[in-house]
Amino acid sequence: MLRVSYRSGFTLIELLLVLVILAVLAAVVVPKFAKRGEQAREAAAKTDISNMETALDAYEIDTGRYPTTEEGLAALFEAPSNAKNWKGPYLKKGVPNDPWGNPYQYTCPGTHAQNGFDLFSFGPDGQDGGGDDIDNWTVSTGN
């Protein structure tokens, strides 16, 4: 009697073909997710700046002035020695770093903003300029 046995399973070529298909899909999908991550970090920086603007306005209402450049954003969490009527802390968790791990930049009086201070992040590249900075004086177009 003749017995024919059939083996079930995948051949090496079939496995390699599946791996190639998965690699091609990953090459297409991963960059799209990476871009979404960068967009999320930019949105987080804009939110941080907006929250700090609110805190700076509350500081100004209480003390009659914005913190000086030398006092910096730390004045929102710890009272400067010369700040009268300081009712903070104005930020519950202290001054955050931007989403890329760098400190936010603050100058008062500001040179760009109409409201008396410049507050900004150097953005993803961590350097001033380059078109990726996020600030409180540029009008957002919703992009």
One Martini backbone bead per residue (centre of mass of N, CA, C, O) as a GRO file, in nm:
protein
  143
    1MET     BB    1   0.097   0.037   0.022
    2LEU     BB    2   0.047   0.371  -0.049
    3ARG     BB    3   0.199   0.650   0.113
    4VAL     BB    4   0.092   0.984   0.163
    5SER     BB    5   0.259   1.268   0.282
    6TYR     BB    6   0.154   1.567   0.434
    7ARG     BB    7   0.282   1.882   0.497
    8SER     BB    8   0.234   2.123   0.724
    9GLY     BB    9   0.311   2.458   0.628
   10PHE     BB   10   0.589   2.668   0.573
   11THR     BB   11   0.789   2.808   0.369
   12LEU     BB   12   1.056   3.004   0.333
   13ILE     BB   13   0.936   3.184   0.111
   14GLU     BB   14   0.674   3.258   0.257
   15LEU     BB   15   0.806   3.394   0.501
   16LEU     BB   16   0.965   3.607   0.342
   17LEU     BB   17   0.719   3.741   0.212
   18VAL     BB   18   0.586   3.834   0.475
   19LEU     BB   19   0.825   4.009   0.574
   20VAL     BB   20   0.824   4.204   0.335
   21ILE     BB   21   0.537   4.310   0.371
   22LEU     BB   22   0.579   4.418   0.662
   23ALA     BB   23   0.809   4.615   0.591
   24VAL     BB   24   0.649   4.790   0.395
   25LEU     BB   25   0.427   4.875   0.590
   26ALA     BB   26   0.616   5.005   0.800
   27ALA     BB   27   0.739   5.219   0.603
   28VAL     BB   28   0.456   5.366   0.577
   29VAL     BB   29   0.341   5.397   0.880
   30VAL     BB   30   0.557   5.508   1.081
   31PRO     BB   31   0.586   5.805   0.976
   32LYS     BB   32   0.294   5.885   1.043
   33PHE     BB   33   0.323   5.845   1.352
   34ALA     BB   34   0.560   6.037   1.395
   35LYS     BB   35   0.411   6.293   1.306
   36ARG     BB   36   0.195   6.279   1.528
   37GLY     BB   37   0.391   6.311   1.763
   38GLU     BB   38   0.487   6.596   1.683
   39GLN     BB   39   0.210   6.728   1.695
   40ALA     BB   40   0.164   6.670   1.996
   41ARG     BB   41   0.407   6.835   2.102
   42GLU     BB   42   0.316   7.106   1.986
   43ALA     BB   43   0.045   7.116   2.140
   44ALA     BB   44   0.171   7.103   2.422
   45ALA     BB   45   0.333   7.367   2.401
   46LYS     BB   46   0.090   7.553   2.353
   47THR     BB   47  -0.049   7.483   2.620
   48ASP     BB   48   0.174   7.567   2.811
   49ILE     BB   49   0.185   7.863   2.722
   50SER     BB   50  -0.106   7.930   2.792
   51ASN     BB   51  -0.087   7.859   3.095
   52MET     BB   52   0.146   8.061   3.157
   53GLU     BB   53  -0.005   8.314   3.073
   54THR     BB   54  -0.221   8.292   3.291
   55ALA     BB   55  -0.023   8.296   3.529
   56LEU     BB   56   0.106   8.570   3.458
   57ASP     BB   57  -0.156   8.733   3.484
   58ALA     BB   58  -0.207   8.667   3.781
   59TYR     BB   59   0.056   8.786   3.882
   60GLU     BB   60  -0.001   9.075   3.776
   61ILE     BB   61  -0.255   9.126   3.942
   62ASP     BB   62  -0.120   9.087   4.226
   63THR     BB   63   0.168   9.267   4.175
   64GLY     BB   64   0.167   9.471   3.904
   65ARG     BB   65   0.358   9.254   3.755
   66TYR     BB   66   0.592   9.106   3.584
   67PRO     BB   67   0.833   8.912   3.561
   68THR     BB   68   1.143   8.913   3.528
   69THR     BB   69   1.392   8.773   3.363
   70GLU     BB   70   1.550   8.694   3.621
   71GLU     BB   71   1.309   8.552   3.764
   72GLY     BB   72   1.116   8.426   3.586
   73LEU     BB   73   0.915   8.140   3.601
   74ALA     BB   74   0.974   8.081   3.905
   75ALA     BB   75   0.768   8.306   4.012
   76LEU     BB   76   0.516   8.102   3.985
   77PHE     BB   77   0.627   7.913   4.242
   78GLU     BB   78   0.825   8.134   4.366
   79ALA     BB   79   0.877   8.391   4.564
   80PRO     BB   80   0.993   8.681   4.531
   81SER     BB   81   1.135   8.914   4.739
   82ASN     BB   82   0.984   9.174   4.565
   83ALA     BB   83   0.687   9.050   4.586
   84LYS     BB   84   0.388   9.188   4.609
   85ASN     BB   85   0.105   8.999   4.665
   86TRP     BB   86   0.179   8.708   4.655
   87LYS     BB   87  -0.052   8.412   4.559
   88GLY     BB   88   0.088   8.160   4.531
   89PRO     BB   89   0.102   7.929   4.328
   90TYR     BB   90   0.047   7.934   3.966
   91LEU     BB   91   0.186   7.652   3.960
   92LYS     BB   92   0.143   7.331   4.071
   93LYS     BB   93   0.419   7.176   3.920
   94GLY     BB   94   0.569   7.386   3.808
   95VAL     BB   95   0.810   7.429   3.573
   96PRO     BB   96   0.812   7.326   3.266
   97ASN     BB   97   0.915   7.156   3.012
   98ASP     BB   98   0.937   7.089   2.715
   99PRO     BB   99   0.869   6.813   2.508
  100TRP     BB  100   1.208   6.812   2.455
  101GLY     BB  101   1.349   6.904   2.751
  102ASN     BB  102   1.331   7.213   2.748
  103PRO     BB  103   1.334   7.524   2.836
  104TYR     BB  104   1.158   7.785   2.868
  105GLN     BB  105   1.129   8.109   2.733
  106TYR     BB  106   1.188   8.432   2.909
  107THR     BB  107   1.082   8.780   2.855
  108CYS     BB  108   1.106   9.093   3.054
  109PRO     BB  109   1.064   9.264   2.831
  110GLY     BB  110   0.938   9.229   2.530
  111THR     BB  111   0.989   9.219   2.160
  112HIS     BB  112   0.707   9.086   2.036
  113ALA     BB  113   0.490   9.111   2.237
  114GLN     BB  114   0.207   9.297   2.337
  115ASN     BB  115   0.190   9.185   2.660
  116GLY     BB  116   0.519   9.215   2.775
  117PHE     BB  117   0.600   8.911   2.682
  118ASP     BB  118   0.820   8.638   2.617
  119LEU     BB  119   0.711   8.305   2.512
  120PHE     BB  120   0.918   8.007   2.450
  121SER     BB  121   1.015   7.757   2.214
  122PHE     BB  122   1.262   7.595   2.017
  123GLY     BB  123   1.178   7.317   1.974
  124PRO     BB  124   1.296   7.031   1.826
  125ASP     BB  125   1.601   7.161   1.785
  126GLY     BB  126   1.680   7.364   2.036
  127GLN     BB  127   1.679   7.630   1.850
  128ASP     BB  128   1.699   7.930   1.737
  129GLY     BB  129   1.493   7.915   1.503
  130GLY     BB  130   1.398   7.747   1.188
  131GLY     BB  131   1.060   7.748   1.215
  132ASP     BB  132   0.997   7.569   1.511
  133ASP     BB  133   0.898   7.771   1.691
  134ILE     BB  134   0.718   7.839   2.001
  135ASP     BB  135   0.480   8.105   2.066
  136ASN     BB  136   0.302   8.416   2.186
  137TRP     BB  137   0.309   8.602   1.895
  138THR     BB  138   0.199   8.397   1.703
  139VAL     BB  139  -0.036   8.337   1.478
  140SER     BB  140  -0.253   8.091   1.452
  141THR     BB  141  -0.371   7.871   1.172
  142GLY     BB  142  -0.429   7.553   1.257
  143ASN     BB  143  -0.177   7.352   1.158
   0.00000   0.00000   0.00000
